[in-house]
Amino acid sequence: MRMSMGRMGRQLLGLAVAGLTLATGGAAYAELGQPKPWEWTLQESGSPVMDNIVWFHNFLFVLITLITLFVLALLVIVVVKFNAKANPVPSRTTHHTLIEVVWTLVPVLILVGIAVPSFRLLFLELDIPKADLTIKATGKQWYWSYAYPDNGKFEFDSLMAQDKQPRLLGVDNEMVVPVNKVVRVQVTGADVIHAFALPAFGVKIDAIPGRLNETWFKATKTGMYYGQCSELCGKDHAFMPIAIRVVDDQEFASWVEAAKKKYASGGTSTYASAAGPTQ
């Protein structure tokens, strides 16, 4: 039995070490703007809105941890100090003004402390600053179309590409935006309700047919950022990723000139992706 328990302990230790190695290794090779292997935190921030979301998440985590530990300590004190053996003659106190004031006032102060940064974050997300660039994103079954009304009014489709990495996130035509610029995204749906979601930018908004919703982001780092439709929109819901390439101003200007020629015909697809793995 001793050998069996020792062998089991070594196996568990090996599994723990392997898991830690995979976690740290995954974090080492994963890129910004996409999910990481063994990820248990929020994606690394790529915008001011996501910076605030991460801060608010961490603030709430610390707060609820402290509250949980405090309540646990009270329960332990009650169990140890006020059981029948330690306290055979229970108190007959029915009212305690100080305690009643404290247990009413403290939760109110906690809720106010949560509400203030919560409302500040909501206003930051919903109050769109003056935009440097406007892009219209239209959700279709099952791909996205992007229009650039400020840069020549061209439009193109973005379909999932099987031959690109990361798997299920790579597309044939990425949305391209300049770094450190306010990008206003107008979102709608062509057929059913979709949802435009970019975790690294803190963006998630419904794309509803017949309605134009707006959101915004300001990418602070160049690179590729990935998201997905976050509304159950049909059989290929899992295969309509969002890919945004953030570049510097010069590269963006060059891309715009090339895109005007490439998409000059304006002939966008009206069919679902033929490259989808479910076809």
C-alpha positions as CSV (number, residue, x, y, z in Angstrom):
1,M,0.0,0.0,0.0
2,R,2.9,2.3,0.8
3,M,4.4,1.8,-2.6
4,S,1.0,2.2,-4.3
5,M,0.4,5.5,-2.5
6,G,4.0,6.7,-3.3
7,R,3.5,5.8,-6.9
8,M,0.2,7.7,-7.0
9,G,1.8,10.7,-5.4
10,R,4.6,10.8,-8.0
11,Q,2.0,10.4,-10.8
12,L,0.0,13.3,-9.4
13,L,3.1,15.4,-9.1
14,G,4.1,14.6,-12.7
15,L,0.6,15.6,-13.9
16,A,0.9,18.9,-12.0
17,V,4.3,19.6,-13.5
18,A,3.1,18.7,-17.0
19,G,0.1,21.0,-16.6
20,L,2.3,23.9,-15.4
21,T,4.7,23.3,-18.3
22,L,1.8,23.4,-20.8
23,A,0.4,26.5,-19.2
24,T,3.6,28.4,-19.3
25,G,4.6,27.1,-22.7
26,G,1.2,28.0,-24.1
27,A,1.6,31.6,-22.7
28,A,5.0,31.8,-24.3
29,Y,4.0,31.0,-27.9
30,A,0.5,32.4,-27.9
31,E,0.1,35.8,-29.7
32,L,-1.7,38.9,-28.6
33,G,-5.4,39.1,-29.5
34,Q,-6.3,35.4,-29.4
35,P,-7.1,32.7,-26.9
36,K,-4.1,31.0,-25.2
37,P,-3.8,27.3,-24.2
38,W,-4.8,26.8,-20.6
39,E,-5.9,30.4,-20.3
40,W,-7.9,31.1,-17.1
41,T,-7.7,34.9,-17.1
42,L,-9.1,37.5,-19.4
43,Q,-7.4,38.1,-22.7
44,E,-4.5,40.6,-22.7
45,S,-5.9,44.1,-23.2
46,G,-5.5,45.9,-26.5
47,S,-7.6,49.0,-25.9
48,P,-8.5,51.5,-23.1
49,V,-11.9,50.0,-22.7
50,M,-10.5,46.6,-22.1
51,D,-8.0,48.1,-19.6
52,N,-10.9,49.4,-17.6
53,I,-12.7,46.0,-17.8
54,V,-9.7,44.2,-16.5
55,W,-9.3,46.6,-13.7
56,F,-13.0,46.4,-12.7
57,H,-12.8,42.6,-12.9
58,N,-9.8,42.4,-10.6
59,F,-11.4,45.0,-8.2
60,L,-14.5,42.8,-7.9
61,F,-12.5,39.7,-7.5
62,V,-10.6,41.2,-4.5
63,L,-13.8,42.6,-3.0
64,I,-15.8,39.4,-3.2
65,T,-12.8,37.4,-1.8
66,L,-12.6,39.7,1.2
67,I,-16.3,39.4,1.8
68,T,-16.2,35.7,1.5
69,L,-13.3,35.4,4.0
70,F,-15.1,37.8,6.4
71,V,-18.3,35.7,6.3
72,L,-16.3,32.5,6.7
73,A,-14.5,34.0,9.8
74,L,-17.9,35.0,11.3
75,L,-19.2,31.4,10.7
76,V,-16.2,29.9,12.4
77,I,-16.5,32.2,15.4
78,V,-20.2,31.4,15.7
79,V,-19.5,27.6,15.5
80,V,-16.6,27.7,18.0
81,K,-17.8,30.4,20.5
82,F,-21.5,29.9,20.5
83,N,-22.0,26.2,20.4
84,A,-24.0,24.5,23.3
85,K,-20.9,23.2,25.0
86,A,-18.9,26.5,25.0
87,N,-22.0,28.7,25.7
88,P,-24.6,26.7,27.6
89,V,-26.6,29.8,28.5
90,P,-27.4,31.6,25.3
91,S,-27.8,35.3,25.1
92,R,-31.4,36.6,24.9
93,T,-30.4,39.8,23.2
94,T,-33.1,40.8,20.6
95,H,-31.7,44.1,19.4
96,H,-28.3,45.7,19.0
97,T,-28.4,49.1,17.5
98,L,-24.7,49.3,16.5
99,I,-24.8,45.9,14.8
100,E,-28.0,46.7,12.9
101,V,-26.6,50.0,11.7
102,V,-23.3,48.4,10.6
103,W,-25.0,45.5,8.7
104,T,-27.2,48.0,6.9
105,L,-24.7,50.7,6.2
106,V,-21.7,48.6,5.2
107,P,-23.5,46.7,2.4
108,V,-24.8,50.0,1.1
109,L,-21.3,51.5,1.0
110,I,-20.0,48.3,-0.8
111,L,-22.7,48.6,-3.4
112,V,-21.9,52.3,-3.9
113,G,-18.3,51.4,-4.2
114,I,-19.2,48.9,-7.0
115,A,-21.7,51.2,-8.7
116,V,-19.4,54.1,-9.2
117,P,-16.7,52.4,-11.3
118,S,-19.4,50.2,-13.0
119,F,-21.3,53.3,-14.3
120,R,-18.0,54.9,-15.3
121,L,-17.2,51.8,-17.3
122,L,-20.7,51.7,-18.9
123,F,-20.4,55.4,-20.0
124,L,-16.9,54.7,-21.4
125,E,-18.3,51.9,-23.5
126,L,-21.4,53.7,-24.7
127,D,-20.2,57.3,-25.1
128,I,-18.5,57.1,-28.5
129,P,-15.7,59.7,-28.8
130,K,-15.1,61.6,-32.0
131,A,-14.2,58.9,-34.5
132,D,-11.1,58.9,-36.7
133,L,-12.6,56.1,-38.8
134,T,-16.0,54.5,-39.3
135,I,-16.5,50.9,-40.4
136,K,-19.8,49.2,-41.0
137,A,-19.9,45.5,-40.0
138,T,-22.8,43.4,-41.3
139,G,-23.4,39.9,-40.0
140,K,-24.6,37.4,-42.5
141,Q,-25.2,33.7,-42.5
142,W,-22.3,32.9,-41.9
143,Y,-19.7,35.5,-42.5
144,W,-19.0,39.2,-42.0
145,S,-19.0,42.1,-44.5
146,Y,-17.1,45.3,-43.8
147,A,-17.7,48.7,-45.5
148,Y,-15.4,51.7,-45.2
149,P,-17.6,54.8,-45.9
150,D,-14.8,57.2,-44.9
151,N,-12.2,55.8,-47.2
152,G,-13.8,55.4,-50.6
153,K,-17.0,53.5,-49.7
154,F,-15.6,50.1,-50.7
155,E,-16.9,46.9,-49.1
156,F,-15.7,43.3,-48.8
157,D,-16.6,40.0,-47.3
158,S,-14.6,38.2,-44.6
159,L,-15.0,34.4,-44.6
160,M,-13.3,31.8,-42.5
161,A,-10.2,30.3,-44.2
162,Q,-9.4,26.7,-43.5
163,D,-5.7,27.1,-44.5
164,K,-5.0,29.9,-42.0
165,Q,-4.1,29.9,-38.3
166,P,-5.3,30.1,-35.7
167,R,-7.8,27.4,-36.4
168,L,-11.4,28.6,-36.8
169,L,-10.3,32.2,-36.4
170,G,-8.3,32.9,-39.6
171,V,-10.1,34.6,-42.4
172,D,-9.5,35.4,-46.1
173,N,-9.9,39.2,-45.7
174,E,-9.2,40.9,-42.4
175,M,-10.7,44.2,-41.2
176,V,-7.7,46.6,-41.2
177,V,-7.5,49.6,-38.9
178,P,-4.8,52.1,-37.8
179,V,-3.3,52.0,-34.4
180,N,-4.1,54.6,-31.7
181,K,-7.1,55.8,-33.7
182,V,-10.8,55.9,-32.5
183,V,-12.7,53.4,-34.7
184,R,-16.4,53.6,-34.7
185,V,-18.1,50.3,-35.7
186,Q,-21.7,50.4,-36.9
187,V,-23.1,46.9,-36.6
188,T,-26.2,45.4,-38.2
189,G,-27.5,42.0,-39.4
190,A,-28.5,41.1,-42.9
191,D,-30.7,38.0,-42.0
192,V,-30.8,37.0,-38.3
193,I,-29.3,38.3,-35.1
194,H,-25.5,38.0,-34.9
195,A,-23.1,39.5,-32.3
196,F,-19.9,41.4,-33.0
197,A,-17.4,40.5,-30.2
198,L,-13.7,41.2,-29.8
199,P,-12.5,40.1,-26.3
200,A,-9.1,42.0,-26.4
201,F,-10.9,45.2,-27.2
202,G,-13.7,44.7,-24.7
203,V,-16.3,44.9,-27.5
204,K,-19.5,42.9,-27.7
205,I,-22.7,44.2,-29.4
206,D,-25.6,42.6,-31.2
207,A,-26.0,42.8,-35.0
208,I,-29.8,43.0,-35.5
209,P,-31.5,43.1,-38.9
210,G,-33.2,46.5,-39.4
211,R,-31.3,48.2,-36.6
212,L,-27.9,50.0,-36.6
213,N,-26.0,49.6,-33.3
214,E,-22.7,51.4,-32.6
215,T,-19.6,50.6,-30.6
216,W,-16.0,51.7,-30.7
217,F,-12.5,50.7,-29.9
218,K,-9.0,52.3,-29.9
219,A,-6.3,49.7,-30.5
220,T,-3.1,50.6,-28.7
221,K,-0.9,47.8,-30.1
222,T,-0.3,46.6,-33.6
223,G,-1.0,43.0,-34.5
224,M,-3.8,40.6,-35.2
225,Y,-6.9,40.5,-33.0
226,Y,-9.6,37.8,-33.2
227,G,-13.2,37.5,-32.1
228,Q,-16.3,35.5,-33.1
229,C,-20.0,35.9,-33.5
230,S,-21.4,35.5,-30.0
231,E,-25.1,34.9,-30.9
232,L,-26.5,31.6,-31.8
233,C,-27.3,32.4,-35.5
234,G,-27.6,29.0,-37.2
235,K,-25.7,25.9,-38.1
236,D,-22.5,27.6,-39.0
237,H,-22.5,30.0,-36.0
238,A,-19.1,28.6,-34.9
239,F,-17.5,29.3,-38.2
240,M,-17.9,33.1,-38.7
241,P,-14.8,34.6,-36.9
242,I,-13.8,38.2,-36.7
243,A,-10.2,39.2,-37.6
244,I,-8.9,42.7,-37.2
245,R,-5.4,43.7,-38.3
246,V,-4.0,46.8,-36.5
247,V,-1.3,48.6,-38.5
248,D,0.5,51.9,-38.4
249,D,-0.8,54.9,-40.3
250,Q,1.4,54.5,-43.3
251,E,0.6,50.9,-43.8
252,F,-3.1,51.6,-43.4
253,A,-3.0,54.3,-46.0
254,S,-1.3,51.9,-48.4
255,W,-3.8,49.2,-47.6
256,V,-6.7,51.6,-48.3
257,E,-5.4,52.5,-51.8
258,A,-4.9,48.8,-52.6
259,A,-8.4,48.0,-51.2
260,K,-10.1,50.6,-53.4
261,K,-8.8,48.8,-56.5
262,K,-9.3,45.3,-55.2
263,Y,-12.9,45.9,-54.1
264,A,-13.8,48.5,-56.6
265,S,-16.5,46.3,-58.2
266,G,-18.4,46.2,-54.9
267,G,-19.5,42.7,-55.6
268,T,-19.8,41.1,-52.2
269,S,-20.8,37.6,-51.6
270,T,-24.4,36.8,-50.7
271,Y,-23.8,33.1,-49.8
272,A,-22.5,31.2,-46.8
273,S,-18.9,30.3,-46.7
274,A,-18.1,27.3,-49.0
275,A,-14.9,26.8,-47.0
276,G,-16.8,26.1,-43.8
277,P,-15.8,22.7,-42.3
278,T,-19.5,21.7,-42.0
279,Q,-20.1,22.0,-45.7
